[in-house]
Amino acid sequence: MKKTILCFALTLAFNNIILAGTIGGERPDRSPSWVGSIINKNEDLIIKKAKEVVQTEKRVDKAKSKRPWYGGKSEKQKLIKQLEAKENELKNCLSSRPTDNKSDYVKHIVKTKEEAFNDTNRPNNEVIELTFSLENINTIIKKYEERVNRNPSNYDIAIEYYETYLVCLKCLIDMHNEFISSATNEYPKMISDYKCKITDQIKEITKELPSKKDSENIELLKNNKKYLETLLTALDEAKITLASQKKWAEDNLPKLEERKSTSETTLNTARITKDVSGLVTGIKTKFECLQVSMPPLIMFKMDENKLKSK
């Protein structure tokens, strides 16, 4: 990042590092290293994971839902659990930095258990993850377009393209909904709670100031109070920026849902008729018109040590 991005500076108590790696805003980066990317690019990994999801979905559809006589989970229940895990792996890959991405924006990756307890980057991270996912799907579309255009009558390639595209769309829609939910319910409360804490600290300083005689202590308290008041303004700005991030995600959703619905209809028709001409035509529908450009990020520097000083 060219600028330091610290958002909300709140402490969220996660149970463990595994949880931090499987929720929006703290998904691990699955992009291959620069050495590995020579052989396997990120979009290849996404396609691999998407095909695993498709195959697991088909197994779920055929699985028996009746529980065994001795109890426990049914075959369908076990496969649904596997499907959820596969979908989460796909989301992790989708939200990873695209192979050819030249952006300065990076996700904050949780590497230690201690970091997971101070999850301060989630709102911005989720926006970055959604943007990376949009870019990655764009790349996958172009890759499949090239393959299909080389052999437009190849039924298997055309079906594989649409199946891969659809599961990626479903995951991307889920990720948008997850962020919108957090931006509606969780993050505003985080800001408000933090503002309450700062306001209480300002009141304490105001109450304590008259009793101080030492000029150095008085100056320190005044500086802290001024800093806290500045931070309150920054938090108000953060709330406005969060609203614009939420609107960006909300504006993307109808377009994603429309593409999903159209693609499902086209794919089902091709499966019945065994005619891929509709798929080849549909492939020309571009994905780039979606708002791939990132909305503003919440940006303000904060020195937590100042908040502890008295």
C-alpha positions in Angstrom: 0.0 0.0 0.0 1.2 3.5 -0.7 -0.7 4.7 2.4 -1.1 3.2 5.7 -4.5 1.7 6.0 -5.8 1.0 9.5 -9.5 0.6 9.8 -11.6 0.7 12.9 -8.8 -0.5 15.2 -11.1 -2.8 17.2 -10.4 -6.1 18.9 -12.6 -9.0 17.7 -12.1 -12.2 19.7 -11.7 -15.1 17.3 -11.5 -18.6 18.7 -8.5 -19.6 16.6 -6.5 -18.8 13.5 -8.5 -21.3 11.4 -11.6 -19.2 11.7 -9.7 -16.1 10.6 -8.7 -17.8 7.4 -12.2 -18.8 6.4 -14.3 -15.7 6.7 -14.6 -12.6 4.5 -11.9 -10.1 5.0 -9.3 -12.6 6.3 -9.2 -15.2 3.6 -5.7 -16.5 3.0 -3.9 -15.6 -0.3 -3.7 -18.7 -2.5 -1.7 -17.1 -5.3 1.3 -19.1 -6.3 4.7 -17.7 -5.5 6.6 -16.0 -8.4 8.4 -19.4 -8.9 5.2 -21.5 -8.8 3.3 -19.0 -11.0 5.5 -20.0 -13.9 3.9 -23.4 -13.9 0.5 -22.8 -12.3 -1.1 -19.4 -12.5 -3.8 -18.3 -10.0 -6.6 -18.7 -12.6 -5.5 -22.3 -13.2 -5.9 -23.0 -9.5 -9.4 -21.3 -9.5 -10.5 -23.5 -12.4 -9.3 -26.6 -10.7 -11.2 -25.7 -7.5 -14.3 -24.8 -9.5 -14.3 -28.1 -11.2 -14.0 -29.9 -7.8 -17.1 -27.9 -6.6 -19.1 -28.9 -9.8 -18.3 -32.5 -9.3 -19.2 -32.4 -5.6 -22.5 -30.7 -6.5 -23.3 -33.5 -8.9 -22.6 -36.1 -6.2 -24.8 -34.2 -3.7 -27.7 -34.3 -6.2 -27.4 -38.1 -6.6 -26.7 -38.8 -2.9 -29.2 -40.6 -0.6 -30.8 -38.3 2.0 -31.9 -41.2 4.2 -29.9 -41.6 7.4 -28.4 -45.1 8.1 -30.3 -47.3 10.5 -27.5 -47.0 13.1 -27.8 -43.2 13.1 -25.3 -40.5 12.1 -25.4 -38.3 9.0 -26.8 -39.4 5.7 -24.7 -39.6 2.5 -26.2 -36.3 1.3 -25.4 -34.5 4.6 -21.8 -35.7 4.5 -21.4 -34.5 0.9 -23.0 -31.1 1.6 -20.4 -30.6 4.3 -17.7 -31.5 1.7 -19.3 -29.1 -0.7 -19.2 -26.2 1.8 -15.5 -26.8 2.3 -14.8 -27.0 -1.5 -16.7 -23.7 -2.0 -14.7 -22.0 0.7 -11.5 -23.2 -0.9 -12.7 -21.7 -4.2 -13.6 -18.4 -2.5 -10.1 -18.3 -1.0 -8.6 -18.7 -4.5 -11.0 -16.2 -6.1 -10.1 -13.6 -3.6 -6.4 -14.0 -4.0 -4.3 -11.5 -5.9 -4.7 -12.1 -9.7 -1.5 -13.3 -11.5 -1.1 -10.2 -13.6 -2.4 -7.7 -11.0 -0.2 -4.6 -10.8 -2.2 -2.9 -8.1 -0.6 -1.5 -5.0 -3.5 -2.8 -2.9 -2.8 -5.8 -0.8 -4.7 -7.8 1.7 -3.6 -8.0 5.3 -2.9 -11.7 5.8 -3.3 -13.1 9.3 -0.2 -15.1 10.1 -0.3 -15.6 13.8 -2.9 -16.4 16.4 -2.2 -13.0 18.1 -3.1 -11.2 14.9 -6.4 -13.0 14.7 -7.4 -11.4 18.0 -6.9 -7.9 16.5 -8.8 -8.1 13.3 -8.6 -4.5 12.2 -8.5 -4.9 8.4 -11.6 -6.8 7.6 -13.8 -4.1 5.9 -11.1 -3.0 3.5 -9.9 -6.6 3.0 -13.3 -7.7 2.0 -13.6 -4.9 -0.6 -10.1 -5.9 -2.0 -11.2 -9.6 -2.1 -14.3 -8.8 -4.1 -12.3 -6.7 -6.5 -9.7 -9.4 -6.9 -12.5 -12.0 -7.5 -14.0 -9.9 -10.2 -10.6 -9.6 -11.9 -9.9 -13.3 -11.6 -13.3 -14.2 -13.2 -12.6 -11.8 -16.1 -9.4 -13.6 -16.7 -11.1 -17.0 -16.6 -13.7 -15.9 -19.1 -11.1 -14.8 -21.6 -9.1 -18.0 -21.1 -12.2 -20.1 -21.9 -13.3 -17.9 -24.8 -10.0 -18.6 -26.5 -10.4 -22.4 -26.0 -14.0 -22.4 -27.2 -13.3 -20.2 -30.2 -10.6 -22.6 -31.3 -13.1 -25.4 -31.4 -16.7 -23.9 -31.2 -18.4 -27.3 -31.6 -16.6 -29.0 -28.7 -19.4 -29.8 -26.3 -17.3 -30.8 -23.4 -15.2 -27.6 -23.3 -18.3 -25.3 -23.7 -20.1 -27.2 -20.8 -17.0 -27.0 -18.6 -16.7 -23.3 -19.2 -20.3 -22.6 -18.1 -20.1 -24.9 -15.1 -16.9 -23.2 -14.0 -18.3 -19.8 -14.6 -21.5 -20.5 -12.7 -19.9 -21.8 -9.6 -17.5 -18.8 -9.5 -20.5 -16.5 -9.9 -22.3 -18.2 -7.1 -19.3 -17.9 -4.8 -18.9 -14.2 -5.8 -22.6 -13.5 -5.1 -22.2 -15.2 -1.7 -19.1 -13.0 -0.9 -21.0 -9.8 -1.9 -23.9 -10.7 0.4 -21.5 -11.5 3.2 -19.9 -8.1 2.9 -23.2 -6.3 2.6 -24.4 -8.0 5.7 -21.3 -7.1 7.7 -21.4 -3.5 6.4 -25.0 -3.3 7.5 -24.9 -5.0 10.9 -21.3 -5.5 12.1 -19.0 -2.7 11.0 -21.3 0.3 11.8 -21.6 -1.1 15.4 -17.9 -1.5 15.6 -17.4 2.2 14.7 -20.2 3.3 17.1 -18.7 1.2 20.0 -15.3 2.6 19.4 -16.7 6.2 19.3 -18.3 5.5 22.6 -15.0 4.4 24.1 -13.2 7.5 22.8 -16.0 9.8 24.0 -15.7 8.2 27.5 -11.9 8.8 27.4 -12.4 12.5 26.4 -14.8 12.9 29.4 -12.2 11.3 31.7 -9.5 13.7 30.5 -11.8 16.7 30.8 -12.7 15.7 34.3 -9.0 15.1 35.3 -7.5 18.2 33.8 -8.5 20.7 36.5 -6.8 18.6 39.2 -3.4 18.5 37.5 -0.8 21.0 38.6 2.3 19.8 36.6 2.5 21.7 33.3 3.9 18.6 31.5 1.0 16.4 32.6 -1.5 19.1 31.6 0.1 19.4 28.1 0.1 15.7 27.7 -3.6 15.4 28.6 -4.5 18.3 26.3 -2.7 16.7 23.4 -4.4 13.4 24.0 -7.8 15.1 24.1 -7.1 16.9 20.8 -5.9 13.6 19.2 -9.1 11.8 20.4 -11.3 14.5 19.0 -9.5 14.2 15.7 -10.0 10.5 15.7 -13.8 10.9 16.3 -13.9 12.9 13.1 -12.0 10.2 11.3 -14.4 7.6 12.5 -17.3 9.7 11.2 -15.6 9.7 7.8 -15.0 6.0 8.1 -18.7 5.5 8.5 -19.4 7.5 5.3 -16.8 5.5 3.3 -18.2 2.2 4.6 -21.6 3.3 3.2 -20.0 3.9 -0.3 -18.3 0.5 -0.1 -21.7 -1.1 0.7 -23.4 0.7 -2.2 -20.7 -0.5 -4.6 -21.3 -4.1 -3.5 -25.1 -3.6 -3.7 -24.8 -2.2 -7.2 -22.8 -5.2 -8.4 -25.3 -7.8 -7.1 -28.2 -7.4 -9.6 -25.7 -7.6 -12.5 -24.2 -10.8 -11.0 -27.6 -12.3 -10.3 -28.7 -11.5 -13.9 -25.7 -13.2 -15.4 -26.1 -16.2 -13.1 -29.8 -16.6 -14.1 -29.1 -16.2 -17.9 -26.1 -18.6 -17.7 -28.1 -21.3 -15.9 -30.8 -21.2 -18.5 -28.4 -21.4 -21.4 -26.4 -24.3 -19.7 -29.6 -26.3 -19.0 -30.7 -25.9 -22.6 -27.4 -27.1 -23.9 -27.4 -30.1 -21.6 -30.9 -31.1 -22.9 -30.3 -30.4 -26.6 -26.6 -31.3 -26.7 -26.2 -28.1 -28.9 -23.5 -25.7 -27.7 -24.2 -23.0 -30.3 -26.1 -21.0 -27.6 -23.1 -21.3 -25.2 -20.7 -20.0 -27.8 -23.0 -17.0 -28.4 -23.4 -16.5 -24.7 -19.7 -16.5 -24.2 -19.5 -13.2 -26.0 -21.4 -11.5 -23.2 -18.7 -9.5 -21.5 -18.1 -9.4 -17.8 -16.0 -6.2 -17.8 -19.0 -3.8 -17.6 -19.3 -4.7 -13.9 -17.8 -2.1 -11.5 -14.4 -3.8 -11.2 -12.7 -0.6 -10.0 -12.4 -0.5 -6.3 -14.4 1.9 -4.2 -12.6 4.2 -1.7 -10.9 2.5 1.2 -11.2 3.6 4.8 -8.0 5.4 5.5 -6.7 7.0 8.7 -3.6 6.6 10.8 -4.0 5.9 14.5 -1.5 5.6 17.3 -3.0 3.2 19.8 -0.3 4.0 22.3 -1.7 7.5 22.6 -5.0 6.1 23.6 -3.4 4.4 26.5 -1.4 7.4 27.7 -2.5 9.6 30.6 
